[in-house]
Amino acid sequence: MEKLQPLYDRVLIKRISMEEKTKGGIFLPDSAKENPLEGKVIAVGLGRVIQGKRIALDVKVGDKVLFAKYSETEVEIKGEKFLLLKEDDLLAIIK
């Protein structure tokens, strides 16, 4: 994969894929699935600049995060889909 360095307080995320079937064993068609709102951090920016000082991000590469619905920008790199979000659009780190 090409190296992509997000700028400022942006984060590159790989969406965690959703289960193909329900707990009851029913397979879900693509039209019935909602995109999951969690993913794995692939790359982070260097942080935002406030009053001349760079403020580092709270997330790091490898973190599993929960993000806000409709906040992402989808990017495709060599046929693989990723999401680019601002750190403010991240809701939580999943531990």
C-alpha positions as a Python dict, from the first residue, in 0.01 Angstrom:
ca = {
    (1, 'M'): (0, 0, 0),
    (2, 'E'): (113, 354, -68),
    (3, 'K'): (210, 551, 238),
    (4, 'L'): (-54, 813, 318),
    (5, 'Q'): (23, 1071, 586),
    (6, 'P'): (-288, 1249, 715),
    (7, 'L'): (-245, 1621, 779),
    (8, 'Y'): (-290, 1802, 1110),
    (9, 'D'): (-557, 1633, 1327),
    (10, 'R'): (-681, 1388, 1067),
    (11, 'V'): (-684, 1011, 1110),
    (12, 'L'): (-686, 734, 846),
    (13, 'I'): (-908, 442, 946),
    (14, 'K'): (-981, 99, 803),
    (15, 'R'): (-1346, 17, 877),
    (16, 'I'): (-1394, -308, 1069),
    (17, 'S'): (-1612, -534, 859),
    (18, 'M'): (-1958, -625, 974),
    (19, 'E'): (-2086, -974, 1049),
    (20, 'E'): (-2240, -1146, 748),
    (21, 'K'): (-2515, -1309, 954),
    (22, 'T'): (-2720, -1241, 1265),
    (23, 'K'): (-2676, -1420, 1597),
    (24, 'G'): (-2978, -1632, 1498),
    (25, 'G'): (-2798, -1752, 1183),
    (26, 'I'): (-2980, -1540, 924),
    (27, 'F'): (-2753, -1414, 644),
    (28, 'L'): (-2787, -1043, 574),
    (29, 'P'): (-2796, -908, 217),
    (30, 'D'): (-2578, -603, 145),
    (31, 'S'): (-2888, -382, 123),
    (32, 'A'): (-2981, -466, 486),
    (33, 'K'): (-2638, -396, 635),
    (34, 'E'): (-2542, -67, 794),
    (35, 'N'): (-2181, 36, 779),
    (36, 'P'): (-2017, -25, 1116),
    (37, 'L'): (-1905, 285, 1302),
    (38, 'E'): (-1582, 135, 1427),
    (39, 'G'): (-1243, 88, 1271),
    (40, 'K'): (-872, 48, 1319),
    (41, 'V'): (-638, 348, 1303),
    (42, 'I'): (-393, 304, 1013),
    (43, 'A'): (-220, 645, 1018),
    (44, 'V'): (-244, 973, 1211),
    (45, 'G'): (-149, 1332, 1141),
    (46, 'L'): (108, 1519, 1346),
    (47, 'G'): (-160, 1712, 1536),
    (48, 'R'): (-329, 2050, 1514),
    (49, 'V'): (-145, 2375, 1569),
    (50, 'I'): (-291, 2607, 1834),
    (51, 'Q'): (-117, 2938, 1915),
    (52, 'G'): (200, 2817, 1747),
    (53, 'K'): (218, 2490, 1942),
    (54, 'R'): (149, 2149, 1793),
    (55, 'I'): (-99, 1945, 1999),
    (56, 'A'): (-50, 1570, 1950),
    (57, 'L'): (-349, 1341, 1885),
    (58, 'D'): (-494, 1117, 2156),
    (59, 'V'): (-512, 817, 1922),
    (60, 'K'): (-226, 618, 1774),
    (61, 'V'): (-178, 367, 1496),
    (62, 'G'): (-338, 35, 1587),
    (63, 'D'): (-611, 177, 1813),
    (64, 'K'): (-964, 49, 1759),
    (65, 'V'): (-1202, 348, 1757),
    (66, 'L'): (-1569, 438, 1741),
    (67, 'F'): (-1655, 731, 1513),
    (68, 'A'): (-1953, 955, 1439),
    (69, 'K'): (-2195, 863, 1162),
    (70, 'Y'): (-2165, 1063, 836),
    (71, 'S'): (-1842, 1227, 946),
    (72, 'E'): (-1601, 1031, 730),
    (73, 'T'): (-1448, 1096, 389),
    (74, 'E'): (-1398, 772, 200),
    (75, 'V'): (-1071, 730, 9),
    (76, 'E'): (-960, 438, -207),
    (77, 'I'): (-597, 331, -227),
    (78, 'K'): (-508, 52, -468),
    (79, 'G'): (-864, -83, -459),
    (80, 'E'): (-890, -80, -79),
    (81, 'K'): (-1132, 158, 98),
    (82, 'F'): (-1028, 371, 394),
    (83, 'L'): (-1187, 654, 589),
    (84, 'L'): (-1032, 991, 661),
    (85, 'L'): (-1171, 1170, 969),
    (86, 'K'): (-1081, 1459, 1195),
    (87, 'E'): (-990, 1360, 1548),
    (88, 'D'): (-1295, 1554, 1673),
    (89, 'D'): (-1517, 1301, 1489),
    (90, 'L'): (-1378, 1011, 1692),
    (91, 'L'): (-1605, 925, 1983),
    (92, 'A'): (-1406, 665, 2176),
    (93, 'I'): (-1110, 428, 2181),
    (94, 'I'): (-1231, 69, 2218),
    (95, 'K'): (-1015, -129, 2461),
}
